[in-house]
Amino acid sequence: MRYSLSVRGRRLLRELRAIRESCGLSPEQVAKRLGWSRSKIYRVEAGESRLILEDLELLLGVYGVPSPRAEALAKLCREAWKRGWWLAYSDMYKGGSYFVLEDDASAITFVAQNIPGLLQTPDYAHALIASTLLDGSEQEISRRAEARITRHRLLARAEPPQVTAVLDEAILWRQVGGTQVARAQLDHLIDIAAHPAVTLQVISFATGGHPGLDGEFTILDFPDKEDPSVAHQEGLFGDIFVEAPDDVARYHRAAETARGRALAPDESVTLIRNVRKAIR
């Protein structure tokens, strides 16, 4: 049965590494004491191997961790791994690390050069993927589009994440999939902008430069302050996850700067309506 490492699981692994290092123990020393292979310790600490509760208790015994901290870590362990819709697409997304983070997030900020997948229509998603996945078969394109649209269930939750999307005006004019698909996508943006969990802003051409021109990015924030924010950038050769606090802070500043240069939400919707009318 497949599982993915949750945000709480990432916290658990950070704490276990910190505890081991504070004890002055190397992975090899821990492995020897437990009769484990050296590779098992590395896989566990990297999140590549699922840590079961019994193994956690053995580790905590070696580290001499007392209650109630041991109990708190055991609780994290029980919540560390989760099953989700993305596992059906793991052959394409290699475990879906981004999807797990997105699923756990309480706030998601996009500074985008394309319409974020969370806000795309099915036809737009299919057309955009077909234009970028150069060697993809029709089946793969359709499955990727299906996975992208499945993400929309986040916004149907009783308590959805707060989504902020800062879009460059050029996105609105690019007729991905042709006129009909592009106009339907703009209609969807107008509709989704009314969602209570969505803040949609557009940086107009008149604004000039902005941080998003250096590359689009996503910031994911989580409900528990012990789980640090993560910045994500997707590129031709895979995903980049940025977790160092100083680096993530730079992404936050870039996002705030982009928002400050964007039109207000109501003005942004007016601009989208005007572009929609102009596209024929």
Residue frames as qw, qx, qy, qz and C-alpha x, y, z in Angstrom:
[[0.000, 0.889, 0.458, 0.000, 0.00, 0.00, 0.00],
 [0.457, 0.380, -0.001, 0.804, 1.46, 3.36, -1.05],
 [0.302, -0.847, -0.335, 0.282, 1.75, 6.41, 1.19],
 [0.395, 0.662, -0.040, 0.635, 3.18, 9.90, 0.89],
 [0.455, -0.221, -0.449, 0.737, 5.06, 11.85, 3.55],
 [0.099, -0.885, -0.425, -0.163, 2.86, 14.58, 5.03],
 [0.099, 0.786, -0.216, 0.571, 3.93, 17.97, 6.35],
 [0.671, -0.641, 0.260, -0.268, 3.78, 16.56, 9.88],
 [0.971, -0.002, 0.079, 0.226, 5.94, 13.70, 8.71],
 [0.528, 0.624, -0.152, 0.555, 8.53, 16.16, 7.45],
 [0.303, -0.779, 0.275, -0.475, 8.49, 17.79, 10.90],
 [0.918, -0.358, 0.163, -0.056, 8.98, 14.41, 12.55],
 [0.878, 0.249, -0.019, 0.409, 12.03, 13.65, 10.42],
 [0.202, 0.760, -0.219, 0.577, 13.54, 17.07, 11.12],
 [0.561, -0.686, 0.273, -0.373, 13.13, 16.50, 14.84],
 [0.978, -0.154, 0.108, 0.095, 14.59, 13.00, 14.72],
 [0.695, 0.480, -0.133, 0.518, 17.68, 14.22, 12.86],
 [0.067, -0.773, 0.255, -0.578, 18.10, 17.07, 15.35],
 [0.790, -0.532, 0.207, -0.224, 17.75, 14.68, 18.31],
 [0.957, 0.083, 0.003, 0.278, 20.29, 12.25, 16.84],
 [0.483, 0.608, -0.180, 0.603, 22.77, 15.04, 16.20],
 [0.340, -0.758, 0.239, -0.502, 22.28, 16.44, 19.71],
 [0.915, -0.361, 0.176, -0.043, 23.18, 12.99, 21.07],
 [0.091, -0.736, 0.627, 0.240, 26.40, 13.09, 19.07],
 [0.694, 0.027, 0.718, 0.045, 25.47, 9.95, 17.14],
 [0.177, 0.355, -0.606, -0.689, 26.11, 9.26, 13.48],
 [0.820, 0.138, -0.136, -0.539, 23.61, 7.28, 11.37],
 [0.638, 0.292, -0.711, 0.046, 26.14, 4.44, 11.30],
 [0.027, 0.208, -0.776, 0.595, 26.32, 4.33, 15.09],
 [0.617, 0.030, 0.304, -0.726, 22.54, 4.27, 15.44],
 [0.805, 0.252, -0.401, -0.358, 22.26, 1.52, 12.83],
 [0.434, 0.288, -0.813, 0.260, 24.85, -0.59, 14.67],
 [0.227, -0.129, 0.673, -0.692, 23.06, -0.23, 18.03],
 [0.702, 0.175, 0.243, -0.646, 19.74, -1.30, 16.50],
 [0.536, -0.032, 0.820, 0.198, 21.11, -3.98, 14.21],
 [0.564, 0.743, 0.270, -0.240, 19.80, -2.10, 11.19],
 [0.681, 0.310, 0.265, 0.608, 21.53, -1.52, 7.90],
 [0.248, -0.346, -0.019, 0.905, 23.13, 1.87, 7.48],
 [0.042, -0.196, -0.547, -0.813, 20.97, 2.54, 4.44],
 [0.267, -0.627, -0.728, -0.074, 17.79, 2.08, 6.52],
 [0.293, -0.626, -0.303, 0.656, 18.69, 5.03, 8.74],
 [0.110, -0.213, 0.320, 0.917, 19.42, 7.22, 5.74],
 [0.138, -0.353, -0.738, -0.559, 16.17, 6.19, 4.01],
 [0.293, -0.675, -0.646, 0.202, 14.13, 6.85, 7.16],
 [0.251, -0.592, -0.144, 0.752, 15.66, 10.28, 7.76],
 [0.033, -0.132, 0.472, 0.871, 15.23, 11.21, 4.08],
 [0.580, 0.297, 0.306, -0.694, 11.57, 10.17, 4.11],
 [0.447, 0.348, -0.680, -0.465, 12.25, 7.52, 1.48],
 [0.412, -0.107, -0.904, 0.031, 11.16, 4.68, 3.76],
 [0.524, -0.610, -0.234, -0.547, 8.04, 4.71, 5.87],
 [0.093, 0.303, -0.731, 0.605, 8.81, 4.91, 9.59],
 [0.611, -0.442, -0.602, -0.264, 6.52, 2.61, 11.56],
 [0.484, -0.770, 0.101, -0.404, 5.69, 3.27, 15.20],
 [0.933, -0.324, 0.017, 0.157, 7.69, 0.27, 16.46],
 [0.709, 0.292, -0.041, 0.640, 10.86, 1.54, 14.75],
 [0.038, -0.776, 0.060, -0.627, 10.28, 5.03, 16.12],
 [0.728, -0.659, 0.051, -0.179, 10.10, 3.64, 19.65],
 [0.904, -0.069, 0.006, 0.422, 13.43, 1.86, 19.10],
 [0.428, 0.557, -0.031, 0.711, 15.03, 5.09, 17.86],
 [0.317, -0.785, 0.049, -0.530, 13.70, 7.09, 20.79],
 [0.881, -0.467, -0.009, 0.075, 15.05, 4.44, 23.15],
 [0.767, 0.161, -0.016, 0.620, 18.54, 4.82, 21.67],
 [0.182, 0.604, -0.003, 0.776, 18.26, 8.60, 21.89],
 [0.305, -0.261, -0.662, 0.633, 16.93, 8.49, 25.45],
 [0.201, -0.320, -0.198, -0.904, 13.90, 10.65, 24.67],
 [0.037, 0.209, 0.819, -0.533, 11.55, 10.83, 27.68],
 [0.057, -0.704, -0.661, -0.253, 7.81, 11.42, 27.83],
 [0.594, 0.553, 0.488, -0.321, 5.93, 13.60, 27.03],
 [0.194, 0.652, -0.457, -0.573, 8.20, 14.43, 24.07],
 [0.131, -0.111, 0.954, 0.245, 8.26, 10.77, 23.03],
 [0.328, 0.517, 0.756, -0.230, 4.45, 10.72, 23.06],
 [0.292, 0.775, 0.014, -0.560, 4.32, 13.88, 20.94],
 [0.083, 0.493, -0.727, -0.471, 6.70, 12.32, 18.40],
 [0.241, 0.151, 0.958, 0.033, 4.62, 9.13, 18.36],
 [0.375, 0.684, 0.466, -0.418, 1.55, 11.23, 17.53],
 [0.241, 0.713, -0.365, -0.548, 3.44, 12.83, 14.65],
 [0.117, -0.247, 0.922, 0.276, 4.46, 9.38, 13.47],
 [0.360, 0.402, 0.827, -0.160, 0.85, 8.23, 13.34],
 [0.372, 0.830, 0.272, -0.315, 0.03, 11.25, 11.16],
 [0.266, -0.596, 0.483, 0.584, 3.27, 11.23, 9.15],
 [0.094, -0.067, 0.822, 0.557, 2.12, 9.25, 6.14],
 [0.510, 0.421, 0.375, -0.650, -1.05, 9.68, 4.17],
 [0.394, 0.271, 0.780, 0.404, -2.83, 8.31, 1.16],
 [0.228, 0.607, 0.117, -0.752, -4.23, 10.72, -1.39],
 [0.720, 0.617, 0.229, -0.221, -5.65, 11.05, -4.88],
 [0.237, 0.826, -0.466, -0.211, -2.17, 11.83, -6.27],
 [0.488, -0.353, 0.796, 0.067, -0.97, 8.26, -5.70],
 [0.752, 0.449, 0.479, -0.066, -3.01, 7.19, -8.73],
 [0.525, 0.844, -0.062, 0.089, -0.66, 9.38, -10.79],
 [0.557, -0.714, 0.363, 0.220, 2.63, 8.50, -9.07],
 [0.786, 0.165, 0.412, 0.430, 4.02, 7.05, -12.31],
 [0.378, 0.754, 0.198, 0.500, 4.01, 10.60, -13.70],
 [0.151, -0.883, 0.105, -0.431, 4.71, 12.68, -10.60],
 [0.561, 0.266, -0.640, 0.453, 7.11, 10.45, -8.62],
 [0.373, -0.308, -0.710, 0.512, 5.15, 10.46, -5.38],
 [0.099, -0.781, -0.427, -0.444, 3.49, 13.83, -5.78],
 [0.458, -0.221, -0.417, 0.753, 5.58, 15.79, -3.26],
 [0.064, -0.131, -0.051, -0.988, 4.03, 19.09, -4.31],
 [0.516, -0.392, -0.522, -0.554, 0.49, 17.70, -4.13],
 [0.604, -0.403, -0.616, 0.305, 1.02, 16.49, -0.56],
 [0.265, -0.158, -0.245, 0.919, 2.22, 19.95, 0.48],
 [0.246, -0.205, -0.298, -0.899, -0.67, 21.62, -1.33],
 [0.578, -0.414, -0.655, -0.256, -3.13, 19.24, 0.32],
 [0.562, -0.428, -0.519, 0.481, -1.79, 20.16, 3.79],
 [0.245, 0.163, -0.035, 0.955, -1.49, 23.91, 3.18],
 [0.022, -0.692, -0.584, 0.423, -3.63, 26.54, 4.87],
 [0.219, 0.873, -0.008, -0.436, -2.54, 29.25, 2.42],
 [0.705, 0.156, 0.477, 0.501, -1.22, 29.07, -1.14],
 [0.111, 0.848, -0.054, -0.516, 0.25, 32.04, -2.99],
 [0.732, 0.323, 0.430, 0.419, 0.91, 31.96, -6.73],
 [0.073, 0.773, -0.217, -0.592, 2.98, 34.56, -8.57],
 [0.723, 0.205, 0.649, 0.118, 2.37, 33.24, -12.02],
 [0.090, 0.434, -0.502, -0.743, 3.27, 33.49, -15.67],
 [0.320, -0.153, -0.824, -0.442, 0.61, 30.87, -16.46],
 [0.648, -0.415, -0.034, -0.638, -2.82, 30.43, -14.96],
 [0.234, -0.367, 0.841, -0.322, -2.24, 28.23, -11.88],
 [0.285, -0.057, -0.925, -0.246, -3.45, 24.67, -12.23],
 [0.006, -0.346, -0.784, 0.516, -5.79, 25.15, -9.28],
 [0.284, 0.563, 0.219, -0.745, -7.69, 27.75, -11.34],
 [0.117, 0.258, -0.697, -0.659, -7.66, 26.12, -14.79],
 [0.807, 0.199, 0.106, -0.546, -10.64, 24.73, -16.69],
 [0.826, -0.041, 0.552, 0.107, -10.35, 21.14, -18.01],
 [0.703, 0.654, 0.201, 0.194, -10.03, 22.27, -21.64],
 [0.096, 0.937, -0.305, 0.144, -7.45, 24.93, -20.81],
 [0.599, -0.556, 0.576, 0.008, -5.43, 22.45, -18.71],
 [0.850, 0.204, 0.458, 0.160, -5.44, 19.91, -21.55],
 [0.541, 0.812, 0.048, 0.216, -4.41, 22.49, -24.14],
 [0.130, -0.901, 0.397, -0.113, -1.65, 23.96, -21.96],
 [0.712, -0.375, 0.590, 0.069, -0.19, 20.56, -21.09],
 [0.815, 0.424, 0.355, 0.174, -0.32, 19.50, -24.76],
 [0.378, 0.899, -0.093, 0.199, 1.65, 22.61, -25.71],
 [0.194, -0.814, 0.518, -0.176, 4.39, 22.05, -23.11],
 [0.730, -0.248, 0.636, -0.018, 4.65, 18.24, -22.88],
 [0.347, 0.607, -0.488, -0.522, 6.39, 17.87, -26.21],
 [0.273, 0.243, -0.913, -0.180, 6.85, 14.08, -26.22],
 [0.397, 0.043, 0.728, -0.557, 3.67, 13.20, -24.35],
 [0.039, -0.255, -0.890, -0.376, 1.09, 10.82, -25.75],
 [0.391, -0.433, -0.280, -0.763, -2.57, 11.80, -25.81],
 [0.727, -0.445, -0.523, -0.007, -3.17, 9.40, -22.92],
 [0.553, -0.190, -0.369, 0.723, -0.45, 11.02, -20.79],
 [0.009, -0.246, -0.056, -0.968, -1.68, 14.52, -21.60],
 [0.554, -0.471, -0.412, -0.549, -5.22, 13.56, -20.63],
 [0.729, -0.398, -0.501, 0.245, -4.09, 11.94, -17.36],
 [0.386, -0.041, -0.249, 0.887, -2.00, 14.97, -16.41],
 [0.232, -0.335, -0.182, -0.895, -4.96, 17.24, -17.14],
 [0.678, -0.460, -0.516, -0.249, -7.20, 14.96, -15.08],
 [0.630, -0.274, -0.456, 0.566, -4.77, 15.12, -12.15],
 [0.159, 0.134, -0.078, 0.975, -4.65, 18.90, -12.40],
 [0.436, -0.404, -0.293, -0.749, -8.42, 19.23, -12.30],
 [0.699, -0.383, -0.599, 0.081, -8.68, 16.77, -9.41],
 [0.385, -0.023, -0.396, 0.833, -6.75, 19.32, -7.34],
 [0.212, -0.422, -0.175, -0.864, -9.79, 21.63, -7.51],
 [0.626, -0.508, -0.586, -0.088, -11.42, 19.65, -4.71],
 [0.424, -0.098, -0.423, 0.795, -9.27, 21.70, -2.33],
 [0.119, -0.121, 0.005, -0.985, -11.53, 24.69, -2.90],
 [0.601, -0.343, -0.493, -0.528, -14.65, 22.60, -2.22],
 [0.466, -0.142, -0.745, 0.456, -13.58, 21.80, 1.33],
 [0.346, -0.825, -0.446, 0.006, -15.50, 23.14, 4.30],
 [0.328, -0.875, 0.147, 0.325, -12.30, 24.97, 5.26],
 [0.797, 0.509, 0.066, 0.318, -10.32, 25.44, 2.04],
 [0.581, -0.251, 0.007, 0.774, -6.84, 26.94, 1.94],
 [0.135, 0.889, 0.105, -0.424, -6.66, 30.68, 1.32],
 [0.697, 0.237, 0.425, 0.526, -5.51, 31.01, -2.28],
 [0.054, 0.859, -0.059, -0.506, -3.87, 34.17, -3.62],
 [0.715, 0.289, 0.448, 0.453, -3.04, 34.31, -7.32],
 [0.000, 0.799, -0.138, -0.585, -1.06, 37.21, -8.79],
 [0.727, 0.372, 0.510, 0.271, -1.19, 36.99, -12.58],
 [0.191, -0.328, 0.339, 0.861, 0.68, 38.90, -15.23],
 [0.532, 0.532, 0.142, -0.644, -1.73, 40.53, -17.71],
 [0.274, 0.439, -0.725, -0.455, -0.02, 38.69, -20.57],
 [0.184, 0.053, 0.974, -0.122, -1.58, 35.46, -19.27],
 [0.442, 0.503, 0.506, -0.544, -5.05, 36.81, -19.98],
 [0.455, 0.663, -0.233, -0.547, -4.30, 37.57, -23.61],
 [0.019, 0.359, -0.899, -0.249, -2.59, 34.29, -24.47],
 [0.786, 0.104, -0.046, -0.607, -5.19, 32.20, -26.26],
 [0.139, -0.279, 0.950, -0.034, -4.15, 28.75, -25.11],
 [0.329, 0.273, 0.900, -0.088, -6.35, 26.19, -26.88],
 [0.084, 0.422, 0.604, 0.671, -7.93, 28.78, -29.16],
 [0.185, -0.354, -0.016, -0.916, -10.50, 31.52, -28.74],
 [0.699, -0.434, -0.362, -0.438, -13.31, 29.45, -27.21],
 [0.778, -0.242, -0.463, 0.348, -11.08, 27.76, -24.63],
 [0.339, 0.139, -0.256, 0.895, -9.41, 31.05, -23.73],
 [0.331, -0.412, -0.095, -0.844, -12.71, 32.87, -23.26],
 [0.789, -0.412, -0.413, -0.194, -14.13, 30.03, -21.15],
 [0.670, -0.104, -0.433, 0.594, -11.00, 30.19, -18.99],
 [0.067, 0.250, -0.151, 0.954, -11.44, 33.92, -18.44],
 [0.597, -0.451, -0.280, -0.602, -15.08, 33.33, -17.51],
 [0.811, -0.304, -0.472, 0.164, -13.88, 30.79, -14.96],
 [0.435, 0.070, -0.348, 0.827, -11.40, 33.28, -13.48],
 [0.261, -0.385, -0.041, -0.884, -14.20, 35.81, -13.10],
 [0.768, -0.406, -0.359, -0.342, -16.34, 33.21, -11.34],
 [0.789, -0.181, -0.445, 0.384, -13.58, 31.84, -9.10],
 [0.225, 0.341, -0.252, 0.877, -12.60, 35.37, -8.05],
 [0.518, -0.491, -0.057, -0.698, -15.89, 35.47, -6.13],
 [0.803, -0.221, -0.541, 0.116, -14.93, 32.41, -4.07],
 [0.448, -0.878, 0.045, -0.161, -14.43, 33.48, -0.43],
 [0.800, -0.439, 0.255, 0.320, -11.09, 31.64, -0.24],
 [0.680, 0.302, 0.317, 0.588, -9.65, 33.14, -3.43],
 [0.044, -0.864, 0.020, 0.502, -7.93, 36.48, -3.94],
 [0.702, 0.373, 0.407, 0.450, -7.17, 37.16, -7.60],
 [0.053, -0.870, 0.069, 0.486, -5.00, 40.09, -8.69],
 [0.752, 0.502, 0.240, 0.353, -3.61, 41.05, -12.08],
 [0.361, -0.570, 0.181, 0.715, -0.44, 43.04, -12.75],
 [0.549, 0.790, 0.234, -0.144, -1.31, 45.22, -15.71],
 [0.723, 0.402, 0.116, 0.550, 1.03, 45.99, -18.59],
 [0.050, 0.894, -0.010, 0.445, 1.12, 49.61, -17.44],
 [0.693, -0.711, 0.112, 0.044, 2.84, 48.57, -14.21],
 [0.324, 0.757, -0.566, 0.051, 6.00, 47.52, -16.00],
 [0.490, 0.276, -0.804, 0.196, 8.41, 45.18, -14.22],
 [0.713, -0.492, 0.190, -0.461, 7.63, 43.01, -11.21],
 [0.378, -0.495, 0.778, -0.082, 9.25, 40.09, -9.33],
 [0.827, 0.192, 0.496, -0.183, 7.26, 37.46, -11.23],
 [0.616, 0.739, -0.227, -0.152, 9.12, 38.28, -14.43],
 [0.003, -0.638, 0.767, -0.067, 12.16, 36.53, -12.95],
 [0.337, 0.036, -0.938, -0.078, 10.22, 33.26, -12.82],
 [0.647, -0.435, -0.185, -0.598, 6.88, 32.14, -11.45],
 [0.240, 0.161, -0.854, 0.432, 6.70, 30.53, -8.02],
 [0.635, -0.525, -0.423, -0.377, 4.35, 29.23, -5.37],
 [0.006, 0.363, -0.675, 0.642, 4.51, 29.66, -1.59],
 [0.661, -0.375, -0.608, -0.230, 2.79, 27.16, 0.68],
 [0.155, -0.422, 0.536, -0.714, 2.03, 28.06, 4.30],
 [0.512, -0.200, -0.835, -0.027, 0.74, 25.59, 6.88],
 [0.490, -0.725, -0.265, -0.405, -1.64, 25.87, 9.84],
 [0.780, -0.560, -0.098, 0.262, 0.89, 24.80, 12.46],
 [0.077, 0.962, -0.262, 0.019, 3.61, 27.40, 12.96],
 [0.619, -0.495, 0.585, 0.168, 6.07, 24.61, 13.68],
 [0.719, 0.305, 0.536, 0.320, 5.84, 23.64, 10.02],
 [0.147, -0.539, 0.204, 0.804, 7.84, 26.21, 8.03],
 [0.599, 0.681, 0.076, -0.414, 6.63, 27.60, 4.74],
 [0.638, -0.052, 0.619, 0.455, 7.89, 26.08, 1.51],
 [0.353, 0.681, -0.195, -0.611, 8.53, 27.85, -1.80],
 [0.718, 0.147, 0.660, 0.166, 8.15, 25.85, -4.99],
 [0.309, 0.647, -0.346, -0.605, 9.28, 26.40, -8.55],
 [0.831, 0.218, 0.513, 0.012, 8.49, 24.04, -11.39],
 [0.099, 0.703, -0.475, -0.520, 10.86, 23.81, -14.31],
 [0.719, 0.425, -0.434, -0.338, 11.62, 21.79, -17.42],
 [0.514, 0.295, -0.786, 0.178, 13.85, 19.42, -15.45],
 [0.521, -0.350, -0.751, 0.205, 11.69, 18.99, -12.37],
 [0.378, -0.862, -0.257, -0.221, 10.55, 20.65, -9.16],
 [0.382, 0.307, -0.465, 0.737, 12.61, 22.82, -6.85],
 [0.538, -0.736, -0.403, -0.080, 11.57, 23.08, -3.20],
 [0.263, 0.492, -0.359, 0.748, 13.04, 25.88, -1.08],
 [0.643, -0.594, -0.482, -0.024, 12.77, 25.49, 2.69],
 [0.500, -0.064, -0.324, 0.800, 15.61, 27.53, 4.23],
 [0.098, -0.781, -0.507, 0.352, 13.87, 30.29, 6.26],
 [0.135, -0.594, 0.158, 0.777, 15.93, 33.16, 4.82],
 [0.072, -0.018, 0.729, 0.680, 15.32, 31.99, 1.26],
 [0.034, -0.588, -0.800, -0.116, 11.59, 31.48, 1.82],
 [0.118, -0.734, -0.301, 0.597, 11.44, 34.97, 3.35],
 [0.082, -0.329, 0.430, 0.836, 12.78, 36.36, 0.06],
 [0.036, -0.313, -0.829, -0.461, 9.94, 34.62, -1.78],
 [0.122, -0.717, -0.633, 0.267, 7.45, 36.12, 0.65],
 [0.113, -0.622, 0.013, 0.775, 8.89, 39.59, 0.03],
 [0.041, -0.081, 0.664, 0.743, 8.74, 39.04, -3.72],
 [0.068, -0.510, -0.836, -0.191, 5.11, 37.95, -3.46],
 [0.130, -0.753, -0.427, 0.483, 4.18, 40.97, -1.34],
 [0.104, -0.449, 0.293, 0.838, 5.93, 43.27, -3.81],
 [0.002, -0.159, -0.795, -0.585, 4.06, 41.67, -6.71],
 [0.104, -0.658, -0.742, 0.074, 0.74, 42.07, -4.87],
 [0.152, -0.682, -0.185, 0.691, 1.54, 45.69, -4.15],
 [0.019, -0.330, 0.468, 0.819, 2.09, 46.37, -7.84],
 [0.023, 0.310, 0.889, 0.337, -1.02, 44.49, -8.94],
 [0.356, -0.365, -0.245, -0.825, -4.50, 45.88, -9.39],
 [0.441, -0.123, 0.615, -0.642, -6.96, 45.47, -6.53],
 [0.311, 0.145, 0.939, 0.018, -9.17, 42.35, -6.81],
 [0.426, 0.685, 0.493, -0.326, -12.22, 44.24, -8.12],
 [0.244, 0.786, -0.317, -0.471, -10.10, 46.16, -10.64],
 [0.179, -0.320, 0.889, 0.275, -8.50, 42.89, -11.68],
 [0.428, 0.391, 0.810, -0.084, -11.88, 41.32, -12.44],
 [0.371, 0.817, 0.131, -0.421, -12.81, 44.38, -14.49],
 [0.072, 0.648, -0.629, -0.423, -9.61, 43.96, -16.52],
 [0.306, -0.017, 0.944, 0.124, -10.35, 40.26, -17.06],
 [0.455, 0.627, 0.574, -0.267, -13.84, 41.15, -18.30],
 [0.281, 0.830, -0.171, -0.451, -12.39, 43.69, -20.72],
 [0.072, -0.441, 0.830, 0.334, -9.87, 41.21, -22.10],
 [0.412, 0.237, 0.878, -0.063, -12.61, 38.62, -22.44],
 [0.449, 0.757, 0.317, -0.353, -14.69, 41.04, -24.52],
 [0.165, 0.784, -0.424, -0.423, -11.69, 41.89, -26.70],
 [0.245, -0.254, 0.906, 0.235, -10.85, 38.28, -27.56],
 [0.718, 0.409, 0.118, -0.551, -12.76, 37.22, -30.66]]
